[in-house]
Each structure stands twice: as C-alpha cells, then as structure tokens.
C-alpha cells in the first residue's frame, strides 16, 4: 500500500465516521481520526492501519472498538 492509498483510505474512514456521528461536530470526529492515525506512526506493516484507525477513532467517540454502523448509532442516540 502506498502512502497515497493509505491517506485516501483514512479520508474514507473519516467520511464514514462523520456520517455515523452526525450528532457531533465534524471537527471532533476528524480530530479523533487524526489522533488514531498518529497512534500508528512508525508501524512498518501498514496494510491494516485504516481498519485499526477506524476502530480506535470509533472507540474514542463512543467507547466501543467495534465498527461504526450509522443505522445503529442513529437508533442508539434516538432511544
């Protein structure tokens, strides 16, 4: 995976999480994604970094390390 591919995937993670956490400012979600991304600086094998970033940012945003599901998150906040 190239750096450009990784950054593109991280951008996709950010977009998914911004949509999933629409009740939060997009800047808050973007900061969680960047924080999670920086956590993996220096890691040699980068193939799974986007997945790990999504899990770590999701954990920071809602206390769960599962994957974001906008349907479940929306229903959770409506309850």
C-alpha positions as CSV (number, residue, x, y, z in Angstrom):
1,X,0.0,0.0,0.0
2,X,1.3,3.4,-0.9
3,X,1.2,6.5,1.3
4,X,-1.4,8.0,-1.1
5,X,-3.6,4.9,-0.9
6,X,-3.4,4.9,2.9
7,X,-4.3,8.6,3.2
8,X,-7.2,8.1,0.8
9,X,-8.5,5.2,2.9
10,X,-8.1,7.3,6.1
11,X,-10.1,10.0,4.3
12,X,-12.8,7.4,3.7
13,X,-12.8,6.4,7.3
14,X,-13.2,10.0,8.3
15,X,-16.1,10.5,6.0
16,X,-17.8,7.3,7.3
17,X,-17.4,8.4,10.9
18,X,-18.5,11.9,10.2
19,X,-21.7,10.5,8.8
20,X,-22.1,7.9,11.6
21,X,-21.6,10.6,14.3
22,X,-23.7,13.3,12.6
23,X,-24.7,14.5,16.1
24,X,-21.1,15.5,16.7
25,X,-19.1,18.4,15.1
26,X,-17.2,17.1,12.1
27,X,-14.0,18.7,13.6
28,X,-14.4,16.4,16.7
29,X,-14.7,13.3,14.5
30,X,-11.8,14.4,12.3
31,X,-9.6,15.0,15.4
32,X,-10.4,11.5,16.7
33,X,-9.4,10.0,13.3
34,X,-6.2,12.0,13.2
35,X,-5.3,11.1,16.8
36,X,-5.9,7.4,16.0
37,X,-3.9,7.7,12.8
38,X,-0.9,9.3,14.6
39,X,-1.0,6.4,17.1
40,X,0.2,4.1,14.3
41,X,3.2,6.3,13.2
42,X,6.3,4.2,12.8
43,X,4.4,0.9,12.2
44,X,6.1,-0.9,9.3
45,X,3.2,-3.1,8.1
46,X,0.6,-0.6,7.1
47,X,-2.0,-2.8,5.4
48,X,-4.4,-2.8,8.3
49,X,-3.8,0.7,9.5
50,X,-7.1,2.2,8.1
51,X,-9.1,-0.6,9.8
52,X,-7.3,0.0,13.1
53,X,-7.7,3.7,12.8
54,X,-11.4,3.3,12.3
55,X,-11.7,1.1,15.4
56,X,-9.5,3.3,17.5
57,X,-11.4,6.5,16.5
58,X,-14.8,4.8,17.0
59,X,-13.6,3.8,20.5
60,X,-12.7,7.3,21.3
61,X,-16.0,8.6,20.0
62,X,-18.4,6.1,21.6
63,X,-16.4,3.9,23.9
64,X,-16.7,0.8,21.6
65,X,-13.9,-0.6,19.5
66,X,-16.5,-2.1,17.0
67,X,-17.0,-0.7,13.6
68,X,-19.3,2.2,13.1
69,X,-22.8,1.4,11.8
70,X,-24.6,4.6,11.1
71,X,-28.0,2.9,11.5
72,X,-27.2,1.5,14.9
73,X,-25.6,4.7,16.1
74,X,-28.6,6.8,15.0
75,X,-31.0,4.4,16.7
76,X,-28.9,4.4,19.8
77,X,-29.0,8.2,20.1
78,X,-32.7,8.4,19.3
79,X,-33.5,5.9,22.1
